[in-house]
Amino acid sequence: MGYHLLLPFRRSTGGVIFVNTGWVDEEGLEAIEIPRGTRRLEGIVRIPVKGFFTPPNRPATKDWYWPDV
């Protein structure tokens, strides 16, 4: 079992973005270091699409199955 690790980054121009830094198994969670200070990020922005068989998100119970921006 594991998790997709999403980290928030505050932009210098304002606002926050979440970056999917990848899959982490349960054993690896303890070794994660949170980035500090100023960072330059480069990446690909993908518009999320909910799959046909993906269940709906349930914010009330904090069950998230797809990123609903």
N, C-alpha and C positions, 0 to 999 in steps of 0.2 A: 504494500500500500504506500501511497505517496501523494504528492500535491504539485500542482502547477504553482510556482512561486511568483506572485505578482507584487512588485515593489512600487510604492508611490515615489515620484520625484517632483519636487516643486520647481517650476520653470522660473528663470530669472525675469521673464516678462510677465509673470503672474500665472496663476492656475497650477493645476497638478495633473500629471499624466501617470498612468500605471503601465509598467513595463513587465511583460511576461519574461522572466529570466530563465525559465525552463522547469523541468521536472526535478523534484527532489524527493528521495524516498524518506521514510520516517527516521531512519538512522542519520541521514544527512542534515536534518533540520537543526540539530544542535551545533553544527559546524558553520552555519551561515553567519557571515559578517555583514552587518548593515552598512552600506556605503555612507560615508560622511564627507562633508565639504562640497566643493564645486566639481561637477563632472560634465564631460561632453558626451552626449549619447548620439549614436547613429543607429538607425534601424529601418524596418519596413513597417508601414502602417497598413493594417488590414481591417476592412470593415467586417465586423462579425456577422455571420449568417447562422441563424438557428436551423439545425437539421430537422428533417421531417420527424425523426424518432426521438429527438431531444425533448425531455420534459420541460414544462414551463418553470421559470425561476420562482422561488417562494421566499421573498425578502423577509417576511414575518418570522420565518423559522431559519433564516440565513442559509437557505439551500440555493446555491447558484450553479446552474448547469451550462450556461453560456453567457458571454459578456454582452449585456444589453446597454449600449451607450445611448 
